[in-house]
Every structure is written in structure tokens, then in C-alpha cells.
Amino acid sequence: MLETLPTEITLSILSYFTLREVHTFQLVHSSWDAIIRSNEASVYLDVAINHGFVRPNESLEEAHWTAREDGTDGAASWRELCE
């Protein structure tokens, strides 16, 4: 089924899942893993926005300035920021 959806739709769907669920999708099916890996920055940026880690249109550099006290400061990628 995943292969029949346009990539944009798949990425939109993924953005509503938690970080743990995204990781689970990667472990469960190789096609999910391939899509997530090839679109990693987009997937994790959308997760960060939808789960309140950052504001829409905020750059990774700006996110460093507004990093939460829970250790999100200093992330080198959107994935690191979400983790």
C-alpha cells in the first residue's frame, strides 16, 4: 500500500506519528525505512513541528536558541532534535 501513495502524502501521514512510532515503522517494513531515511530531514522537521518542539518556519539554528531544558540544545539535525 505504501508504494502506491505519493511521497508527499506518505510524509504528511508520518508527521502525525510520535518519534517512537516513526522508529517502529522503520523497523517493521523496509519500504517505510527507505522512505523515512531518504526524507529524514523532512520527516523529523514535521514531527518536531507537530509535537511542539519548534515553531513552523523555524530553522534548526533558531531552534538551538529556543532549546528546551531537556537536552535538545546542540542538535546537528532535526532527527537529533527530536530524539
PyMOL commands that set and color helices and strands:
alter all, ss='L'
color gray80, all
select helices_A, chain A and resi 2-4+7-14+19-28+30-38+40-50+60-65+78-82
alter helices_A, ss='H'
color red, helices_A
deselect
rebuild
show_as cartoon
